């Protein structure tokens, strides 16, 4: 994957997070189930409310599982981050009161 002419590489923390996900969240049938429901919404055979209610319940369950469990091995002993992955710029205002983008 490339972003603005630069290659974007995953970080050790990002890889650790992916490996730390509960097994259930990585099953392809979970994504397929969501896609099926989204298709039903597009075809107006299913409503948004029940889909989101079920999804929020599932996410709450997964988050509680993560919060109460031990720190996954993949997130232990991560290297210290020397500099942030991106630099945050403050918005500057010109005389007209609109934000001006910083050019390089």
C-alpha positions in Angstrom: 0.0 0.0 0.0 1.3 3.5 -0.9 0.3 6.8 0.6 1.4 10.0 -1.0 4.4 8.3 -2.8 5.6 6.6 0.4 5.3 3.0 1.3 3.2 2.4 4.5 4.5 -0.4 6.7 2.8 -1.9 9.7 4.2 -1.1 13.1 5.0 -3.7 15.7 2.2 -2.4 17.8 -0.3 -2.7 14.9 0.8 -6.3 14.2 0.6 -7.0 18.0 -2.9 -5.7 18.1 -4.0 -7.8 15.2 -2.6 -10.9 16.8 -4.2 -9.9 20.1 -7.7 -9.9 18.8 -10.0 -12.6 20.2 -10.2 -15.6 17.8 -13.9 -15.1 17.4 -13.3 -11.6 15.9 -11.0 -13.1 13.1 -13.4 -15.7 11.8 -14.3 -15.1 8.1 -17.9 -16.1 8.8 -18.4 -13.1 11.1 -17.6 -10.7 8.3 -19.7 -12.7 5.9 -22.7 -12.5 8.3 -22.3 -8.7 8.5 -22.0 -8.4 4.7 -25.2 -10.5 4.3 -27.0 -8.2 6.7 -25.7 -5.1 5.0 -26.9 -6.4 1.6 -30.3 -7.0 3.2 -30.4 -3.3 4.2 -29.4 -2.2 0.7 -32.3 -4.3 -0.7 -34.6 -3.0 2.1 -35.3 -6.5 3.4 -33.6 -5.8 6.7 -33.5 -2.7 9.0 -30.6 -0.8 10.5 -31.7 -0.9 14.1 -31.5 -4.7 14.8 -28.2 -4.9 12.9 -26.6 -2.2 15.0 -28.0 -3.5 18.2 -26.5 -6.9 17.6 -23.2 -5.4 16.4 -22.9 -3.2 19.5 -23.7 -6.2 21.7 -21.1 -8.3 20.1 -18.5 -5.5 20.3 -19.3 -5.0 24.0 -18.8 -8.7 24.6 -15.5 -8.7 22.8 -14.3 -5.6 24.6 -15.2 -7.1 28.0 -13.3 -10.3 27.0 -10.2 -8.2 26.2 -10.5 -6.0 29.3 -10.8 -8.9 31.8 -8.2 -11.1 30.2 -4.4 -11.0 30.6 -2.3 -8.7 28.3 -1.8 -10.8 25.2 1.8 -12.0 24.5 1.8 -10.1 21.2 1.5 -6.8 23.1 4.2 -7.4 25.6 7.6 -6.0 25.2 6.8 -3.7 22.3 9.7 -1.5 21.2 9.7 2.1 22.5 8.4 4.5 19.9 11.0 7.1 19.1 8.8 9.4 17.1 5.1 9.5 16.3 3.8 7.9 13.1 2.5 11.3 12.0 3.0 14.9 12.8 0.0 16.9 13.9 -0.2 20.4 12.6 -2.0 23.3 14.3 -4.5 25.1 12.1 -3.5 28.6 11.2 -6.0 31.2 10.4 -5.6 33.9 7.8 -7.1 37.4 8.0 -10.4 36.2 6.5 -10.9 33.8 9.4 -10.7 30.6 7.4 -8.2 27.8 8.1 -5.2 27.7 5.7 -3.5 24.4 4.9 0.2 24.2 5.3 2.1 23.5 2.0 5.3 21.7 1.8 
